[in-house]
Amino acid sequence: MVSDNRDAAALDRLLAPASIAIVGASDNPDKIGGRPIHYMRRHGYAGTLYPINPQRAEVQGERAWPDLDALPAPPDLAIVAVAGEQAVQAVDRCAALGVSAAIVISAGFSETGEAGRRTQDAMTARARAAGMRIVGPNSQGLANFGNGAIASFSTMFLEVEPQDGPVAVISQSGGMCAMVYGLLRQRGVGVRHVHATGNEADVTVAELACAVLRDPEVRIVLLYLESLRDAGALADAAALARARNVPLIAVKA
């Protein structure tokens, strides 16, 4: 549940970050670590990109950095696109450096069994203790076409051309997000927000619903819930939607 104004501010910053680090950045736009950079350069993200890749001086035309510690300042957001223990180490380092939020694309956590869940829970607890929010792990990412902050590796944005519009789509499932986005775009409907929360170790669909409802350009919100562990935040979202006269449509799997 969105517990205080600090959480609300952190979630707003998650959707409109002034700077983004990509841990595991790739010069190849077809790779998971390269696609978000490609999208953001293509769709006009005006913030600062910090590709993290110790093997390269430049990634897709952006200066590359050897590690998070080399950055001139902590970014608002980090995309973690490295695997296994490297992902855990990257999240821990982000938290220690004061990064506001991390999107953990990496898989291999609670979806793999009890050992993965324990690793996920411990990583999340350390991040929250440091004041950092986590989207994921096992998340397809977040995409805000209103400002070009497309921290996602979904191929659907290549298959169906994005166009900003009044709709927000939020789901735990990246596949469901992509399907709904594709259907809307094929019918000529513009979509501003496309967000997938993955394992929901921390940030939930309901919390992101509250955040997108603070965007005055959003006129309809579509949610797909695989589980509901944050009923209070969903009630908050419903109240915000009612106050703004914005339809909020939620489907529970």
Secondary structure, DSSP 4 states (H G I P E B T S, - for coil): ---SHHHHHHHHHHHS-SEEEEET--S-TTSTTTHHHHHHHHTT--SEEEEE-TT-SEETTEE-BSSGGGSSS--SEEEE---HHHHHHHHHHHHHHT-SEEEE----SGGG-HHHHHHHHHHHHHHHHTT-EEE-SS--EEEETTTTEEEE--THHHHS-----SEEEEES-HHHHHHHHHHHHHTT--EEEEEE-TT-SS--HHHHHHHHHTSTT--EEEEEES--S-HHHHHHHHHHHHHHT--EEEEE-
